[in-house]
Amino acid sequence: MTRGKLDAPVVLGSARAEHIESMIGQLAELSEGGPGVTRLAYSPLERRAHALFAQWMSDLGCSVTTDAAGNTIAERPGAVPGRPAIGVGSHLDSVYSGGRFDGIAGVVAGVELVRLLAEAGMTLEHPLRIVAFAGEEGARFGQACVGSKLAAGLTARHVLDELTDRSGTSLSAAMREIGLDPDSAAAQGWDADDWAVFLELHIEQGKVLENSGAAVGPVDLISGSTRLSFVMTGRPSHTGGTPMLNRSDALAAAAEAVLIAETLASDDTHRGTRATVGRLSVEPNSITTIPGRVTFSLDVRDIDADRQRRAVTEIVGRVMATCRRRKVTLEVNLIADTSPVVMPLWVRQALVAGAKELDVPYRVLGSGASHDAQMINTFVPTALLFVPSRDGLSHVPDEWTEFAQVATGVDVLARAVIGLDKSMTASERVASKEEL
Amino acid sequence: MTRGKLDAPVVLGSARAEHIESMIGQLAELSEGGPGVTRLAYSPLERRAHALFAQWMSDLGCSVTTDAAGNTIAERPGAVPGRPAIGVGSHLDSVYSGGRFDGIAGVVAGVELVRLLAEAGMTLEHPLRIVAFAGEEGARFGQACVGSKLAAGLTARHVLDELTDRSGTSLSAAMREIGLDPDSAAAQGWDADDWAVFLELHIEQGKVLENSGAAVGPVDLISGSTRLSFVMTGRPSHTGGTPMLNRSDALAAAAEAVLIAETLASDDTHRGTRATVGRLSVEPNSITTIPGRVTFSLDVRDIDADRQRRAVTEIVGRVMATCRRRKVTLEVNLIADTSPVVMPLWVRQALVAGAKELDVPYRVLGSGASHDAQMINTFVPTALLFVPSRDGLSHVPDEWTEFAQVATGVDVLARAVIGLDKSMTASERVASKEEL
């Protein structure tokens, strides 16, 4: 039984859109210049967002700590000492020129959830921990979910030295610059025994909810993602002086590669595969010089692990053939590779029960994007709840979710948390009786 | 008759490779960081190269002036006052990460030519002017031959405001920053009556001379060049969340455009057409965002003016169809458009005569690249002389011509200048007798 003050009946209020709007607005101000929000992984701006979150949680009576990876964890104690925690959270960093909801909505949902519990004077049996993960976006270092992977103990120390941003700064150097210790970060993962369950609210970044009219979407599957970097080296020379047949044009080879990836992912045998060249740069990048060197990324996603890896192999094979024909040298590096994940049913069912309790239309769906939930799920049973994205847009300044839609998500999340608190308490009691 | 001191027999020495090597080496040091030489049009570095050239010419007894466009002109007086000048020259700016010979070889050839005349104590009938043109390379502002076009009165004032570099600086602003006045530059072209003939020595930037074993190449035709800038706007969104069929990927559209241009220029009906996308940039340029905006250049060259324009029209038409199919918005702007040019035979014949006199193997050939000679030829009869480029490479750090090969070019150039001085003097005498 969830306990209210003096054991009076506890009435949980509804999440308020204006609270959510205010918090999202304050966070959006912490951005580099240019369109949308740019608050990169392991940057000073990201730390300022974490500090703001920490302040909010502290004001709500939580104790706040930062782990070695830079994840900020706010704890609201449970009624029964020694129980593992219920976790709720997402991330506060963004891509270049991204939106104000990706990740942020899930952290703000956690703050609003604690506010609702505090206003109702409700204490859960389990401790509740609201988490802001560090460095979820792969935009800066090419690897997604850095903070949650470190929490899950999935990142070897040397990887932090090997991942670099556009300016050549390694992830470990970036960590040191903001006062984090990469050695500790790689060594000190979270203790699985300390966590009972984890829930992440996130914007969908697709159109399924919008098209189906559902308000929330418990996620059953998260796509895997294989990320490669390609370097093509041709022969730069004068555009006027060099006949077409004598050329080794690195950009023409890269153009073929872009279309090879697109064509393969669009064919009938790859329904569900998504392949994208999102980043590309040309050297010397002059109107009158045939491109000598082109560097680009490839991101291949799938909900089928085998099809994901087959697609990568096939694209690389075709690109190699193109480069041989064009006398262009090819170098391919694996930046990151994660498999698709099936999310555990029993945690997801708590979200479904919450939606039913509130009569909120829901739809179970898959996620094309990877999320911190995927990493945490490797050691704590985890659920992921989507709220709608307008026009499916994400990673762009126009990314939008109505604040009332986030609030509805918080309400469902709150019921799920309370439901899990109750059901886990009951099963722990049964377990402890069985131990006697 | 060419006059030596005290009318003693005049013996012209041979150009010396070590002089040429020294001058080219000194100029190559005036470069931005990074590979090769970067000394952009209308930059302070370019002005320093002009100042070094001015110093050399001044040391050789020439009077040096700078015109409103920033072209530096060194004059060695002729024996007969009032005659129009014989001009010799090229440019001192470079592309990004270019070589040390493109343009520079022709200016250094002019310096060495004056040294040869001075050492022989030889004075021409006509004044000899060695010119270092400003801003020949289109790499910075997208338009080639800025200094020589201004000298030829071919550039309207507003164009100087409209052309901008990567950082958004207009050409007129760049001119002001280095102390030039764009108003005067556009208004004050050279006086055609002041010039009798012009000769430019330049590296070939192709392999024709190397393959044929010729030491020098008088040019009969210069390709035209049409330069366009394309902006494609698609819909940026999350690479994981967006199905392949829902995409408006600006980079995939641009990749098709790159291959459309290459395919068209390589087909049987376009032998001689050269089409290149040399510059391309992607926004937001993130691994996990579908490209929303891609900007790129297209350079189409041909020795046939009609085929050049037909190729451009056909490429743009096919690219428009691609963009319609892909729901990508297309904006195309014309940056520059010059027609192919036939160089006047009688000036070229002086170069051929010079090569024959010295028993230097020559080959008449066309030029794929545009040159200052093309602009000056619009108002002064002009010739262009190529020296070999190793492997045909140009606009790259590996661009190379042996210093002895440049020296051979100077020797041929010197004979051509002396020959023209004599033949023009003779015809001017005939003309003045006829006037009597």
Interface residues (C-beta under 8 A of the other chain):
Chain A: V95 Y96 S97 G98 E137 G138 A139 G142 A144 E204 Q205 G206 K207 S223 S225 R227 R235 P236 S237 H238 T239 G240 G241 T242 P243 M244 L245 N246 D249 L251 A252 A254 A255 E256 V258 L259 E262 A265 S266 T273 R274 A275 T276 V277 G278 R279 L280 S281 V282 E283 P284 N285 S286 I287 T288 T289 I290 P291 G292 S297 D299 R301 I335 S367 G368 A369 S370 S389 G392 L393 S394 H395 V396
Chain B: V95 Y96 S97 G98 E137 G138 A139 G142 A144 E204 Q205 G206 K207 S223 S225 R227 R235 P236 S237 H238 T239 G240 G241 T242 P243 M244 L245 N246 D249 L251 A252 A254 A255 E256 V258 L259 E262 A265 S266 T273 R274 A275 T276 V277 G278 R279 L280 S281 V282 E283 P284 N285 S286 I287 T288 T289 I290 P291 G292 S297 D299 R301 I335 S367 G368 A369 S370 S389 G392 L393 S394 H395 V396
